[in-house]
Amino acid sequence: MQSHPRISINPQVMVGKPCIAGTRITVELILEKLAADMSIETILSEHPRLQREDILAAISFAHS
């Protein structure tokens, strides 16, 4: 997988799952919410630390 500046992988954070940098919000969680037809706006309202670019980075990271 390609690296992305908004995604971090640290074995000591969330057992090494890819996360949005500076958070414990995993790429997996974001993708699960999107797969459940949750809108980006709803995800952002539920997770105020996230930015739209973080969600797009999670999609891009998963795609690579």
C-alpha positions, -999 to 999 in steps of 0.1 A, spaced: 0 0 0 11 35 -8 19 59 21 -1 90 26 7 119 49 -27 118 66 -24 81 74 -2 67 101 7 31 110 21 26 144 22 -8 161 15 9 194 -16 26 182 -47 5 174 -25 -26 171 -8 -11 140 -40 -6 120 -38 24 96 -52 55 113 -58 91 105 -26 107 117 -29 121 152 -60 101 160 -71 66 169 -97 67 141 -89 38 118 -92 37 80 -112 6 85 -138 25 107 -142 52 81 -146 27 53 -172 7 73 -192 39 79 -191 47 42 -201 12 33 -231 15 56 -242 45 34 -232 71 60 -224 104 44 -191 122 47 -209 150 65 -224 126 91 -190 111 97 -175 145 101 -202 155 126 -197 123 146 -159 128 146 -151 165 149 -113 159 148 -117 147 112 -115 168 81 -130 160 47 -94 154 34 -90 127 61 -119 107 48 -107 111 12 -72 100 23 -87 69 39 -105 60 6 -74 67 -14 -52 46 10 -76 17 8 -77 19 -30 -39 18 -34 
